[in-house]
Amino acid sequence: MGLNDDMNAALNDSGVTGGRAPAGGTDGPDSGLPTPTPGDGARGGAEGGPLGGPAGGLGEPGGEPGSTSAPMPSGLADGAYVAKIVIAVDGPAGSGKSSVSRAAARALGYGYQDTGAAYRALAWHALQQRVDLDDAAAILASWDTFDYAIGTDPDDYYVKVGETDVTEAIRTPDVTGAVAHIAKLPDVRRRLVQLFRNVMRKADAPGIITEGRDITTVVAPDAEVRILLTADESVRMARRSAEVTTQSAAETSAALARRDAADAKVVDFMNAADGVTTLDSTDLDFDQTVQAVVDLARAATH
């Protein structure tokens, strides 16, 4: 019996199934654009310039675990992981990727990475620098002063740019509106793919759950467990409306529908690629969904 068979058997009737879909898709929040190939992403650090600005690029000393200026472990090929379990979670907007992944990481004693936070943090940084969001060269130039750090402890989550804690600031409507300008640039996406892999390499926990768009196919295609977390559209809209307090339910639902429509142009995000397990949470509550992810992880590691 293969790994997917073992995991599916372990979950019984929890709503988990297998499937396939194209490997392409959007690589970050609200991008609506094709992603780079895994090979392109692996070149992000070497060819795309420093990650984290002047405070430290790849391999430079200094920084803290999970930050772009922390030292790179030596002797690793691009895309390699440091002796830890990687759980990759993908899925459409409003599927609960962030909250479920964070809770599952806590239950497993793993680290947690929200990749969408990096897109948002770079958008916030560009806004602070008064960058013209229609000027691709100016956006790329802002990368040189983008000193990004994220907390991978699910009980000590934070997002920082330099010394500024932007955990809450990156969720504002202004930043959300700017993200599409950031995510549409192939050079930015390549650099961020490398950044995400670096965070996974350097996390202290024995495993890490990384969630976001195209994590299962572009960022971590060789993760031990790859999950597509989904739910019916009406359920996702209701959940997102309950989370967002700065917009009305109608505005939130409309924004989610627009993002779904944009993403659907380039990726079948409701079906899983080969080797990816679908977890449909339409009929599951939050705790049941978290338990399903935990069960998948334990089935793969025992």
N, C-alpha and C positions, 0 to 999 in steps of 0.2 A: 504493500500500500504506500503511495507517495505522500509527500508532505501535505498537499492540498486535501487529499482524501482523509488523512489523519485529522486535519483541522476541521474539516466539514463534519466528520463523524463526532468529534468532540463537542461541536456546537449543537448537534441534533437539529431541533426546529427553531433555532434562534433567529432565522431570517438571513442566514449566510449562504451564499451560493457562489459558484464559479462562473466565469464568462470571459469575453474578449472584447477588445475595442482597438481603434487605431492608437499607435504610440504617441502621436503628436498631440498638441493641445496648447492651452494657455499656461504660462509659467509665472503665475503671480496674480494678485487680485485685480480683477477688472481689466485684464490686458486684452482679451479677445484676439490674441495673435498666436501664430505657430511658435513652438518652442525650438531652441537649438537642439541639435543632436547631442547625445551623451558625449561624443568626442569634442564637440565645440565647447560644451560646458567645462570639460576637464582642462581646457586651455585657458580658462578665465584668469587664473592667477598669473601664469607665466607670460601671457601675451596681452592681457587686458589691463596691466598696470597694478599698483599696490591695492590691497584690500584694507581699507581702514584709513587711508590717507597717510600723512607724514609721520604719524605716531608709530607706524610699523606696518610693513607689508608682510608678504609670505616669508616665513623663516626668520624674521627679525625679532630680537629680544624684547621683553617688556610686555605689559598688558596683563589681562586676567583671563581665566578660563572662559571660553565662549566668546571672547572679543576678537575682532579682526586683527588686533595688534599683539595677541598672544603668540608665543613661539610655535612654529610648525614642528611636529614630531619629525625627526630625520628618517631617511630611508624609506619613505612611503611614495608609491606611485600615485599620480593624480587619480582621484576617485576611490582610493583605498581607505579602509576604516581601521581604527585601532581597536583590536580585540574586544569588540562589544557587539551586542545584539542591536540591530537596527529594525525598527518597525516603521514602515512608510504608510502614511494615511492620506489618501486623495479623496476628492469628491466635490460635488457642486456647491454653490453658495448656499448658506443656510442649512447645511447638512449636519452641523454640530461638530465639525472636525476639531476645532480648537478646544472646546470645553470637554469633549469626550476624550481626546488625546491626552490632555493635561491630567484628567482624573485617572485615566488608565496608567499613565506614567507614574503617578503617585502610588497607585496600588501595586505596581510591579517593582517600585524602587528604581525606576529609570529616570533619565533626563527627558526633557521635553523641549522641542524647538518649533516655534510658530514662524514659518518662512514668510508668510504674508507681512509680518512685522517689519522685515527688512525693506520690502518695497515701500511700505508706508513711511518708514523712518527716512529713507532716501528722498521720498517726496516731501516730507516735512523739512528736511535739510535744504532742499532746493528752494522751497518757499521762503525759508529763513534767509537764504542768500539772495533772494529776489531774482532768481534765475527765470529767464523767459522760457516757459514750459514748451513753447513751440520751437525752441532752438536746441536741437539735439547735441550740438557741440558744447553748448553751455551746460547742459545737464551732465554730460560726461565729464566736463571740467570740474563740476562740483564734487565728483567722486574723490578728487584728490584731498579734500578736507572732510570727507565723510568718515568719522571715527566711530564706528558702530560696535555696540556690545549688547548681548542679550543674555539674560539669566536662564540657564537650562535646568535649574532646580525647580520642579513644579510648585514648590512651596515658597520660592523666592524668585518669582518671575519679574523681570523688568526689561525695559528696552531703553538704551541710552545712546545719545549721540554726543560724543565728547563727555563733558561732565553733566550734561543736561538729561534728566530723566524724562523721557517722552512717552512713557507707557500709555498715558491717557491722551496726550496731545495728538498722537498719530491716529486716533479714532474719530477725529472731528470731521465734519462734512467737507471742510476746505481741503484737508489732506486726502480724503476719499476721492474728491474730484480731481486731484492732481496725480493720483496713482497711475491712471491710464497713460499719461504722458511719459511716465517713467518706465512702465512695464513694456511699452511698445518698442523699445530700443534693443536690438539684438545684442549690442555690446554690454549693456546693463544686465541683461538676462544672463549672459555668459559669466559675467563677474559674480553675480549673485548665486548662480549654481555652484561655483567654486567656494564662495563664502559659506553656503549651507553645508557643503561637505566638510569644510574645515571645522565648523562648529561640531559636527558629528564626531570627527576625529578626536577633538580635544575635550569633549564632555567627560566628566569624572566618573559618572555612574557606569555600571556594567552594561547598560543598554540605553538606547534613546529612541523616543518616538518623535518622528519628524512629520509634520503635516502641512499641507498646502496643495496648490494646483500642480499637477504633473510630477509629484514627488515619486510616485510608483514607477514612472516610465522614463523620466529624464534625470532627476536628481539622485535617486537611489534605486536604480533598476535591479540591483543585486542584493537588496535588503532581504533579511531572513523571512520577514513577513511583510506582505504588501496588501493593503486593504483599500477598497473603494467604498467609502461610507456615503450612503445616499438615503433618500426618503422621497415620498410623493411631494410634488410641488406645493400643494396646499399646506402640507405639514411643515415644510421648510419655511414657507412664508410666515406661518404663525409663530414658529420658533424664533425667526429673525426679528419679527416685530416685537416679541417679548423682550429681546435682548437690547434693542436700540431704543434709547429714551430721548434722543434729540430729534427724532422725526415722528410723524404720525404713522399709524399702521399702514395707511394707504400709500404714503410716500416710501416707506420701507419696502413694502411689497412691490411697488413699481420699480424701485431700484434693483431689487433682486431679479425681477422679471427681465429687466434690461440687460443685466449681466448674464443671465442664462442665455438670452437671445444672442448676445455677442459671442459667448463661448461656444455655443452650438454651431457656429459657422465653421469652426476649425477642429472640434473634438466631440466625440460621442462620450460625454462625461457621465452618462447614466449606465454605461456598461464597462466591465473590467477588461483590461488587457490580459493576454496570456499570463498565467501564473499569479494573477491578482484575484483575491477573494472579495466578492461583493457582500457587504453588510448592509442590508436594508432595514432601517430603523423606523419605518413608517408605523409599525404596530408595537414598537418597543419604547419603554420609557427610558429616561436618562440612565438610571442605574443598570438596567438590562443591557443597554448599548455598551456602556463601559465594561460590563462583565464579559460581553461577547468579544471585545478587543483583547481583554486580559486572557480569555480562554484561547484565543488564536495565538497569542504570544507564548503562552505556556505549552501549548501543543507543539509548537515549533522548536522549543528549547528543552524538552524533556523526552 
